[in-house]
Amino acid sequence: MIASIVVNYFGSCLTKSATDSLLRDRPGIEVIVIDNSADTKESMKLRHMLDPRIKLIINSSNTGFGAACNL
């Protein structure tokens, strides 16, 4: 199985577009979104916008890109 990790930082619309593209173009791919925004409103937007097949991990603080990918 192939997995794709997308790190979000106040870019919910761009993150949705990227994940929709991944799911459309790569059937069967596992998509994981790490929200580094540390903002309740941004997290709620992602929860409502993203496809239910996507695993969403909410960080309580902005840990940076590399740490988010390792999470």
ZITASUL-V782666 format. One record per helix or strand of 2 or more residues. SS is the DSSP state (a for helix, b for strand). FROM is the first residue (numbers start at 1). LEN is the number of residues. If there is no record, write none. Layout:
BEGIN
ss=[SS | SS]
from=[FROM | FROM]
len=[LEN | LEN]
END
This chain:
BEGIN
ss=[b | a | b | a | b | a]
from=[3 | 12 | 30 | 40 | 55 | 65]
len=[6 | 14 | 6 | 10 | 4 | 6]
END
